Amino acid sequence: MAYENIIFEVKNGIAIITFNRPKALNAINADVLKELSSALNTIESDESIRVLVLTGAGEKAFVAGADITELNTFNTLQGKLFSRRGQLIFDRLQDLAIPVIAAVNGFALGGGSEIALASDFIYASENAKFGLPEITLGIIPGFGGTQRLARRIGIGRAKEMIFTGEMITAAQAEKIGLVNRVFPPENLMEAALKTAAAIAEKGKVSLREAKKTVNNGADVPLRVGCDIEADSFGICLASPDAKEGTGAFLQKRKAVFTGSLLE
Ligand code: CO8
């Protein structure tokens, strides 16, 4: 697929999706969702891709939300379908077998915050701003934000952000655990790619199982979560990576992981 609203590139096993609609601060419309979905198809079918980094083009915005021009034309059914479509694509991001890092440069509002929340963790530039301003538009978050924000930062803080629609700074976002780390704008991508490269050296199977276990364990009782963990632990041992990782430690050398997700 030819991309017009995102830039999709792969370098050294790291995929980068850059939201790229400068005239609307990278806001998400139906075309962006279509292109994001197509890029995810490629990522899911290419085993050489080991980590995905999401970012926004330009210095001002990561993604300034869903496209309000488009939202303004929706009737009830179209709104519900667009919300569901976005949710399903963001679920795919969350469930991707590889880690996803959001490198948030500038505004991450509405759907922009919601994409970042569907990623595994967030790095932000000092000028990043997070918010769910939908309430000021007479609507509510519709790409999973009401659910994921509460799970990430707690119900009270999530309700405050959703009810007021106010933005928070990168520093505030770091303080409440929404963001892992904050960097000067010029260092953000370098930092995200450095972490991505460190993760890319690890075994694909153990990364997939670690991600799945944390995700699937988050909403179940501890006992059930620990059962999920034990099952995933067993799956890791079925991969050659477990032999390689433990063997390399004993032989005092660096492990080289070759395990495949298809095994
Ligand atoms: N949609 C469409 N266009 C946008 C958007 C957007 N979300 N955000 C910015 N733009 C456009 C502006 O209209 C402007 O265009 P133009 O130059 O043609 O007038 C251009 O981008 C630059 O923006 P500003 O001039 O406003 O730049 P400022 O620096 O003055 O302000 C802000 C930057 C604060 C980010 C401001 O643009 C803003 O408030 N944008 C809207 C943010 C927002 O409300 N986002 C939430 C949208 S709703 C949503 O995300 C719901 C998700 C779930 C949907 C469920 C399906 C139904």
Boltz pocket constraint, residues with backbone or C-beta under 6 A from the ligand:
constraints:
  - pocket:
      binder: B
      contacts: [[A, 22], [A, 23], [A, 24], [A, 25], [A, 27], [A, 64], [A, 65], [A, 66], [A, 67], [A, 68], [A, 69], [A, 71], [A, 78], [A, 79], [A, 80], [A, 82], [A, 83], [A, 86], [A, 107], [A, 109], [A, 110], [A, 111], [A, 112], [A, 133], [A, 134], [A, 137], [A, 140], [A, 141], [A, 142], [A, 143]]
      max_distance: 6.0
